[in-house]
Amino acid sequence: MKRMKTLIKNILLAVPVILSASCSDWLEEDPKTFISPSSFYQTVEDFDGALKGLYPQGQNLNLTEVFADYNDKPESAEQVGDIWANNPGYGFYAFRNAWSGPYSTIKNANMILESIEDKDFTAETKNRIIGEAKCLRAWSYFTLVQFFGDVPLRDKVVTSDADVAIDRTPQADIYKFIFDDILDAEQKLPEEAQDMGRVNKWVVKAIMARIYLTSAGFPMNQKENYAKAKEKALEVINSGQYSLMPTFDKVFKTECYTAETIWAQLFSAPDSYSGMHNESSPIGSQTALYLPTDAFIASFDKGDMRKEWGIKPEYVNAKGNKVIARTYYNKYINEEYLEQELPASNTNILTWQTQLIRLAEMYLIAAEAENEINGPVGAYQYINAIRKRARVDQNDPTNVPDLSGLSQDQFREAVLLERQHELYEEGFAWYDLKRTQTFDKVQKARGSRLNVPIGAYNNTWLIPDTEILNNNIPQNPDYR
């Protein structure tokens, strides 16, 4: 690994045009040379080190969760407050990597894919490397196309000036590219990953289920993909590789994969930490970005552990005393750090995993897709499995009762609410509002507290102004 770090450091110093942290740096003026990617990586260890560098460093929760209709105004959130209030300004991009992060992954994945072509590795090894790189490239484009709509499609390493400035590619073509990559990854990746936290065949199938469900909604409206979403979700559910944890609270607050975890972002001291404790904290010395509304709290059924354990109005301090606080999400809170006098900078040190994909999502995808295809009769089994697991007393059917007797429209609303109850604070909110075209829920929840009314521009985010200037591409039309 030291060798890989040294190699990357040398490359960064030698060729900033190719390996910079932001895709805008592809546009450095007057590049002196372009180096072939085949010279970057030579051994399997080199490739594995590079692959580990492709993994997402965050979930862009400030864009996906702050805007959720179930979240209240952030506490003293200087920049994300603009997101919550629907203020279409550039300020919050000062610290966001929603554009440059995925493009950095794409750029490095392209180098891996071109470098591997002439290597004399076993077919199994080459397939694994290609599959992993293509999966993570597809994941990155999936993030970009949802956030920004039409985006530049970069499918090869920059080797000449002509490769630098390219136009935005229509979303339909981006999705086709994503499907090509992810289908190839499904064929090439093994069922077991090299290390915990890395993708394998089952992770790919779960990603496919999510992408198919998304593309069945707005703006692609490829309704035939509901059947594909259900198929992939059921492949994962029925694989025997995963199982729902017996109770909701057992899913979280762990550094290791659980039986339910399909893919998670891992952190290890002292190199990396999760910021989720600070961003959910109920105490005043920290800045909570994700706070539940009273309406969201009231929307849970009686005896729902996702509220009783997952959303709390008080905590027990180090002295064993109950402290009444602002109501907070408990998924990623470490009670040991809930001390008023402890500076916020000392509390953002959790190394618990954060969920990227877990089995409960697959059940909810199967439920939603089945309802869209055939109506609710065959969908109840999937949603009720999640509801039963949510019961504080799982032997009491009046706690989070099974759903039945709903129309297709009623079930559609029920499954979206179930997604909120199950997946809050996991990065789904804005994506679900977009694909189902239900941004009006945000308008109803916030009313006059929005600086600008909900509009068509909410279907994408602003492209950061630095990318507009450096890459000479147009801004999303509704922001002009």
Number of C-alpha atoms within 10 A of each C-alpha: 11 8 11 17 13 11 15 18 12 11 16 15 11 13 15 14 25 26 20 18 19 19 23 21 18 22 18 12 9 8 14 7 12 14 15 13 19 16 8 18 21 13 13 15 13 18 21 17 18 23 20 14 14 21 20 16 15 14 18 15 18 21 21 20 25 27 25 27 25 24 24 20 22 23 18 13 15 11 17 22 19 21 24 26 22 21 15 16 14 14 16 17 17 11 8 14 17 22 22 19 19 26 23 23 25 27 24 23 28 20 24 25 22 16 19 21 12 8 13 11 13 9 10 11 15 20 19 22 23 22 27 33 30 26 29 25 28 28 23 23 23 21 18 24 20 22 23 18 22 19 23 20 18 17 14 15 23 20 15 11 14 8 13 19 14 14 14 15 15 14 20 15 13 22 19 11 18 23 18 14 21 26 18 18 27 21 13 22 25 19 14 13 16 12 9 14 20 18 26 25 22 24 24 28 22 26 25 25 28 20 21 27 26 25 21 22 18 17 17 13 15 14 18 13 20 25 19 20 29 24 20 23 29 19 16 23 20 11 11 8 14 17 18 20 16 14 16 20 15 13 18 19 17 15 16 16 21 17 16 20 25 27 24 21 22 21 20 14 9 8 7 13 16 21 17 25 26 27 23 24 31 28 24 15 17 23 19 23 24 27 24 23 16 12 13 17 17 10 12 17 18 15 19 23 22 26 22 17 14 19 17 18 14 15 20 14 15 12 7 8 9 11 14 13 14 17 20 23 26 26 22 23 22 18 14 10 22 23 17 13 10 13 12 19 10 10 19 19 20 23 22 25 23 26 21 18 19 23 23 24 20 25 24 24 29 30 26 29 28 22 22 19 17 11 19 24 16 13 25 22 16 19 23 20 15 22 23 21 20 26 24 20 16 17 9 12 13 13 19 23 17 15 15 13 10 14 13 17 12 11 24 20 12 16 19 17 15 18 20 19 22 20 17 21 26 17 20 17 24 22 19 20 22 19 20 16 16 13 21 15 15 21 18 11 18 20 15 11 13 17 15 13 17 18 12 12 14 19 22 19 20 21 21 20 15 13 19 15 12 15 19 14 16 13 17 18 10 13 14 8
